[in-house]
Amino acid sequence: MDPKDGLRLVEPFVIADAEYSLGHLEKAEARARQLLAELPESPQIHDLLARIYMDQGSLDLAVAHAETAVRLLPAAGKYHDRLGLVRLAAGDVAGAVTAYEKALECDPTIFDARAGLMWRASLGGSIEDAAREAEKAMELAPADARIRVRIAETWDRLGQYDRALESY
């Protein structure tokens, strides 16, 4: 698409993304689906739909849209990171770890993906390796409380309750 032609779609996308951020998932989904009809090859719209469907609990749809975003723009680590998150939510830990690894290949500064790699411990990896991943994630985002919560939740799910409490 010629960028001049696409400019008219920027505002509806920003509105859909804002509706998502405000928790108006049905409105955001409706707008995103309208945009997708015009731009079926937009990784941004597929990523937005992946987020919406994940929050709605439609994990199969979330995974499908996250996979499409990755296919459309494989060099963007953020889309691999999102794929990891939705695969993890869908119970595919091995697939999530693979996506997180790819995210970090694309962009080693994605601290969420670094925290996601803590899940290797549940696939036969060591708790010490998970601790190193958590430490690296916190080094990348030392002032971001959200990453500490994510690390704490991961420790909790891995059965490392003392570490979870420390992160909280």
Order of alpha helices (4+ residues) and beta strands (2+ residues): alpha-alpha-alpha-alpha-alpha-alpha-alpha-alpha-alpha-alpha-alpha
